[in-house]
Amino acid sequence: MRKSTFLLFLVLVFNNTVNAQSELNALRADSIFHQMKRVADWQWKTLDTEGWKNPKKDWTSGAMYAGMVAWAKVANDETYFKKLIQVGEDNKWKVGKYRHFADDYCVGQLYSQLYTIYKDPRYIEDFKTLADTIAMLPHTEGLEWKNGIHMREWAWCDALFMGPPALAYLAEATGDLKYLDCTAKLWWKSTEYLYDKDEHLYYRDSRYFNKKEKNGAKVFWSRGNGWVMGGLVRVLSVMPKNHPDREKFVQLFKDMSAKVASIQQPDGSWHASLLDPTSYSAKETSGTGFFCYALAWGINQGLLPYKKYSSVVAKAWDALTTSIHPNGKLGFVQAQGAAPDKVTYDDTDVYGVGAFLLAGSEMLRMTIDQEKNTALVVAINSTASEKNEKVTVEWSSVVSQIKKAKVKALVVEDAITGQSVPFEYVYNKESKPESIVFQTSLTPGGNKLFKIKRISN
């Protein structure tokens, strides 16, 4: 039997401005969890009853799976992982028809993440064969949008969500860093060509270099840049801290984050055109979802200052949740395309749901992290076995995170439900507290969030 792996994180609580704190106070972990469940369940029910608009190997579906994996983890309910495994079985664990087309191997993200939990070699066999080929190719062609270049190279910004995370997660799953090194090499090739260093945004592809919006601004598509930021943080999430390219990725992330935050609209969203929002006056939730996801992830990783960005993500989350229909359908998702376009409350698609669930998973963590006099504990079961395990939190970690932490002045709670969790102190030979210990159960691949709180001075 494989030994379960638990990672325990105790997160610092930062001081906030009054405005940022008031916005964050409107966020509740149970509410975020409930909204995620509503949207995820509506999407699965709709797919089951109305069928799939696009193939299960399609990039649209691949983007949805990214969010569904994030949801399955925090839901701590293997039902959702079983749905994703069934997708893989239906696909015979194959990528799409056009082998070197990033859209057609976006689904490799799902296969690699499931393999990390279930260790079934079938899950990654086909994708690994493809990835081995991609890693060996010279990649010397130019990226101008002609001669079907997109079928061979990451010549459009959307590809930076489809391809790089797929290779990066395969590197994590197999331990073979050649896939991550290939990711970095090809990322910078695409960036050198598509990234506007003055605007800190990406053109969709070379056809947009000289196009202008109605107001004379350059054409930068919201979801296109959302794809980039989503792909960027997914690569960073599995990139070792000592990787030679990591700091370069981090700097790009910070530069894009500052730009994106500066052009957020008063309604909390980013409209379809980033630099000409009035021409597309409605909010757009797929781009907004990816931006919210990336910025909240940056806060949670300590790469972006909470004080500066908390209000940005709080407003973005509000823009997203107010786009949910009573039945759980997510609206204001721009239809498939390659440029800014109009969108309405009734428009939806699976990739928008994927972006929403990714955003929710990071908002959930951030909301709990920032509670005063609280330490967040994340228990992670990275195996395929259900576990009922003892969680141990070192006392030194508790006192470093909670001011005036004292025995008999603390409680442990389920961070989502607020339910009290029985716990005990473990003492050393000098009768001083050494750790806090409590029991939890975790489904395969599941996470649970707990908080240790100070209840009195």
Summary of the structure (lengths in Angstrom):
residues: 457
radius of gyration: 21.9
end to end distance: 44.6
largest distance: 74.4
contacts: 1601
relative contact order: 0.14
helix: 49%
strand: 13%
